[in-house]
């Protein structure tokens, strides 16, 4: 990553030195897809873990409220806003191509959560985790053993929540 960044910085320096630039003119810097992808490959699971940690509370709380008989209950606007902020913070990061779908899945979870469809929201987050883990296996992102454990725990909790199976009903209550 540092090599790509240094090469890019050198190209910018050469460009600046070869032109006389006036301070009153706007300058636009363009980054090539190669530089962006080389920089993004260094991504690890930290930001996704932070995001999912922030999402698990609202998802679990809404699920518990709905399981008590409030099937169409929608979350309060404050909770929706917190959920959105967590997802939007992740969305605004540069991502390697192999995990761009994670961003879309998390955005879909926002729509589902806002509408009160907690199982759909949980399913989208679970699929985002699975896609990120698959990218880690393909070395598109780096995942440490500790991060893999955290992602696995999230995936397990979400699986218990969203998979409709009679034998899992008791386990869902233990979330």
C-alpha positions as CSV (number, residue, x, y, z in Angstrom):
1,X,0.0,0.0,0.0
2,X,2.8,2.4,0.9
3,X,4.5,1.8,-2.4
4,X,1.3,2.7,-4.4
5,X,0.8,5.8,-2.2
6,X,4.4,6.9,-2.7
7,X,4.1,6.4,-6.5
8,X,0.9,8.4,-6.5
9,X,2.4,11.2,-4.4
10,X,5.4,11.4,-6.7
11,X,3.1,11.7,-9.7
12,X,1.3,14.5,-8.1
13,X,4.6,16.3,-7.1
14,X,5.8,16.0,-10.7
15,X,2.5,17.3,-12.0
16,X,2.6,20.3,-9.6
17,X,6.2,21.1,-10.5
18,X,5.7,21.0,-14.2
19,X,2.8,23.5,-14.2
20,X,2.6,27.0,-12.9
21,X,-0.6,27.1,-10.8
22,X,-2.3,30.2,-9.7
23,X,-3.8,30.1,-6.2
24,X,-7.0,31.6,-7.4
25,X,-7.8,28.7,-9.7
26,X,-9.5,25.5,-8.4
27,X,-7.5,22.3,-8.7
28,X,-9.0,18.9,-9.0
29,X,-7.0,15.8,-8.1
30,X,-8.0,12.6,-9.7
31,X,-7.1,9.2,-8.3
32,X,-7.0,6.2,-10.6
33,X,-8.9,3.1,-9.9
34,X,-5.6,1.3,-9.5
35,X,-4.4,3.6,-6.7
36,X,-7.8,3.4,-5.0
37,X,-8.0,-0.4,-5.2
38,X,-4.4,-0.7,-3.9
39,X,-5.2,1.6,-1.0
40,X,-8.5,-0.2,-0.3
41,X,-7.0,-3.7,-0.2
42,X,-5.4,-2.8,3.2
43,X,-8.9,-2.6,4.7
44,X,-9.5,-4.9,7.6
45,X,-12.7,-5.7,9.5
46,X,-12.4,-3.1,12.2
47,X,-14.9,-0.6,10.7
48,X,-17.4,-3.4,9.9
49,X,-17.2,-4.8,13.4
50,X,-17.7,-1.3,14.9
51,X,-20.7,-0.8,12.6
52,X,-22.3,-4.2,13.4
53,X,-21.7,-3.6,17.1
54,X,-23.8,-0.4,16.9
55,X,-26.5,-2.2,14.9
56,X,-26.9,-5.3,17.1
57,X,-28.5,-3.5,20.0
58,X,-31.3,-1.8,18.0
59,X,-31.9,-5.0,16.0
60,X,-32.1,-7.2,19.2
61,X,-34.2,-4.6,21.0
62,X,-36.7,-4.3,18.2
63,X,-36.9,-8.1,17.8
64,X,-37.6,-8.6,21.5
65,X,-40.4,-5.9,21.3
66,X,-41.9,-7.5,18.2
67,X,-41.8,-11.0,19.7
68,X,-43.9,-9.8,22.6
69,X,-46.8,-9.3,20.3
70,X,-46.1,-6.0,18.7
71,X,-45.5,-7.5,15.2
72,X,-45.8,-4.2,13.3
73,X,-43.9,-2.1,15.8
74,X,-41.6,0.4,14.2
75,X,-38.5,1.7,16.0
76,X,-38.5,5.3,17.4
77,X,-37.0,8.0,15.1
78,X,-34.1,8.4,17.5
79,X,-33.1,4.8,17.2
80,X,-33.5,4.8,13.4
81,X,-31.3,7.9,13.2
82,X,-28.6,6.1,15.3
83,X,-28.9,3.0,13.1
84,X,-28.6,5.2,9.9
85,X,-25.5,7.1,11.3
86,X,-23.7,3.8,12.0
87,X,-24.4,2.5,8.5
88,X,-23.6,5.8,6.8
89,X,-20.3,6.0,8.6
90,X,-19.4,2.7,7.0
91,X,-20.8,3.6,3.7
92,X,-18.6,6.7,3.3
93,X,-15.4,4.6,3.5
94,X,-13.5,3.6,0.4
95,X,-14.1,-0.1,-0.1
96,X,-12.3,-2.7,-2.4
97,X,-14.5,-4.0,-5.2
98,X,-15.0,-7.4,-3.5
99,X,-16.9,-5.8,-0.6
100,X,-18.8,-3.0,-2.3
101,X,-21.9,-5.2,-1.9
102,X,-21.5,-5.1,1.8
103,X,-22.3,-1.4,1.6
104,X,-25.5,-2.0,-0.3
105,X,-26.6,-4.8,2.0
106,X,-26.2,-2.5,5.0
107,X,-28.2,0.3,3.3
108,X,-31.0,-2.2,2.6
109,X,-30.9,-3.1,6.3
110,X,-31.6,0.6,7.1
111,X,-34.7,0.5,4.9
112,X,-35.9,-2.7,6.5
113,X,-35.2,-1.5,10.0
114,X,-36.9,1.8,9.5
115,X,-40.0,0.0,8.3
116,X,-40.0,-2.3,11.3
117,X,-39.0,-5.4,9.4
118,X,-36.4,-6.5,11.9
119,X,-35.9,-10.0,10.5
120,X,-35.1,-8.5,7.0
121,X,-32.7,-6.0,8.6
122,X,-31.0,-8.8,10.5
123,X,-30.8,-10.9,7.3
124,X,-29.2,-8.1,5.4
125,X,-26.6,-7.5,8.1
126,X,-25.9,-11.3,8.3
127,X,-25.4,-11.4,4.5
128,X,-23.1,-8.4,4.7
129,X,-21.0,-10.2,7.3
130,X,-20.8,-13.3,5.1
131,X,-19.8,-11.4,2.0
132,X,-17.0,-9.6,4.0
133,X,-15.8,-12.9,5.4
134,X,-15.7,-14.4,1.8
135,X,-13.7,-11.4,0.7
136,X,-11.3,-12.1,3.5
137,X,-10.8,-15.7,2.3
138,X,-10.0,-14.4,-1.1
139,X,-7.5,-11.9,0.4
140,X,-9.4,-8.9,-0.8
141,X,-9.5,-7.6,2.8
142,X,-7.5,-8.7,5.8
143,X,-9.2,-10.3,8.7
144,X,-7.3,-11.2,11.9
145,X,-8.2,-14.2,13.9
146,X,-9.8,-12.0,16.6
147,X,-11.8,-10.2,14.0
148,X,-12.9,-13.5,12.4
149,X,-14.1,-14.6,15.8
150,X,-16.1,-11.4,16.3
151,X,-17.6,-11.6,12.8
152,X,-18.6,-15.2,13.5
153,X,-20.3,-14.3,16.8
154,X,-22.3,-11.6,15.1
155,X,-23.2,-14.0,12.3
156,X,-24.3,-16.7,14.8
157,X,-26.5,-14.3,16.8
158,X,-28.1,-13.0,13.6
159,X,-28.6,-16.5,12.3
160,X,-30.5,-17.5,15.4
161,X,-32.6,-14.4,15.1
162,X,-33.6,-14.6,11.4
163,X,-33.8,-18.3,10.7
164,X,-37.4,-19.5,11.3
165,X,-37.0,-22.9,13.0
166,X,-39.0,-24.2,15.9
167,X,-35.9,-25.6,17.6
168,X,-34.3,-22.1,17.6
169,X,-37.2,-20.3,19.4
170,X,-35.7,-20.8,22.8
171,X,-32.3,-19.8,21.6
172,X,-33.8,-16.6,20.1
173,X,-35.1,-15.7,23.6
174,X,-31.5,-16.0,24.9
175,X,-30.1,-13.3,22.7
